[in-house]
Amino acid sequence: ILHWRALWVWKAMPSEQTRISAGSIDPSCVSRSSQHLYRANKVADISPTLLESWKRYGELHRKCAPSNWTEVLEESSHVNSSCKFMIYVETHEGLGNRILSLLSALLYSMITDRVLMIDSRKEVGKILCEPFQGSSWLLPADFPYGEPWFSSLWFPEIVKHAPDLGQAIDKNFSVPIVHLHLAHVQRETDKLFFCNEFQEPLSHVRTLAWSSNQYFVSSFFKVPWMWRKLVTLFPGSRLDIFAQLSSLAIAPANSIWSLVSRFYNSYLSCSKSRVGVQIRTHSRPDLASFDPLVNQIVSRCLTSHHLLPNLSSSSSPSLIEFEKQQQQQHQVDVSVFVASLQGKYYETLRDEFLQNGTASEELVSFHSLSSEGAEWHNLHQASLALAEMWLLSFAHHLATSEFSTFGYISRGLARTRPWMLKIRGTELHPEGDVCYLSQSSEPCTHFPQQPDCSSARNISTEHREWIKRHLGGCQDQRGGLQLL
Ligand code: GDP
């Protein structure tokens, strides 16, 4: 109760650092109450209907989660108890993809009264707090995961052998479990999940398993039955659904938060302005490519759009004037947090400002938490990635890389529209602007699925109008879908 109250009373101005009163902190998950106090933007207002639904969902979780899983999974057919389940399958993707998929599974579970459970052997359960008071979302140790050498890296044995949606349709949904394959590539039968007519029969299946790498929240709004539920949960015209959902459900565990909080308070909190820059290259850069990329990002994006002060030119004040100025005030004006797999981007940015200074003589400091070099998919890297997503989200001004789900998480948490860097491979897009202002803080659904079913074509006028107003293409992915 206390942490929700802390959330409502927060009204910070940019660049204010606020002390957190110890009384409002939940010791099992410090970030839940504190993270909002670090953000430059005022916390997301959570819709009262969503809050109410979240409360009811928590009660359902407490009632159903401590189940006898062998019984649940072996039951021959349809539901006869009131408890239904959703098993979130943690795939071997980057953390950004996994969080987007998790939030989609959670929202679907909320509107279909399914208790969401996650794999306790994997990383997400280790780096995030438990979202429900008095109930755990971790599958228990006695869950029948199967023999380790038989089960694939991702799937519990039971999920691997579960019927998919096509097979469930063939069996008239008389199955105890259905595995929904909702990744970026889908077969025609998997896509049928987004058809209205299969939602009702699916609701009779006791357990669903969700394996995906996409943010399907935008796609849910195209399904008439889901749309009706969702517009009640998220009324009004401001659709910052990621911000609202993550504010309720996603909070870094204490082990990660201690790193985030220490880093923020050591390096970022004391400056007048904070800037976050995420440089995501999708191939390994060679040494000669760092300087040109950083020069372009600085001159054609960060300074030209006033995220950072201009670099010095010959008309700048002299060294003596600079000395006098520094003797009067010692505060760093801008602190820049740089996230990238390649530490060299951070070093090159820092050196550029160190060597040239700024025209206004403002001081800019640069900071980075890690330089992993490549993707490893282990707990250590996932922990660092989560910490960096959160550190980026504290910025007053944000520049993130196109197409990166890592960047989507930070902008969604920050509830801000960042500048999007048009990085192709290890270079910036050669023509036109190298960055542009994002149209929304919502993640882009890279591969929304277009099922071939009548319900996808026959929608009401009201629904059609809503779609016209609130759903659009993505700026960084042709064929993508985004809530606006
Ligand atoms: P995307 O590939 O940019 O869409 O982002 P994902 O988060 O899905 O996958 C990239 C993965 O690479 C992350 O989960 C991290 O493990 C790693 N990674 C990429 N960029 C960074 C970074 O800036 N910092 C850290 N610590 N890890 C990164």
Residues whose N, C-alpha, C, O or C-beta is under 5 A from the ligand:
A	BS01	GDP	G94 L95 G96 N97 R280 A339 S340 L341 S370 E375 Q381 A382 L384 A385 E388 F403 S404 T405 F406
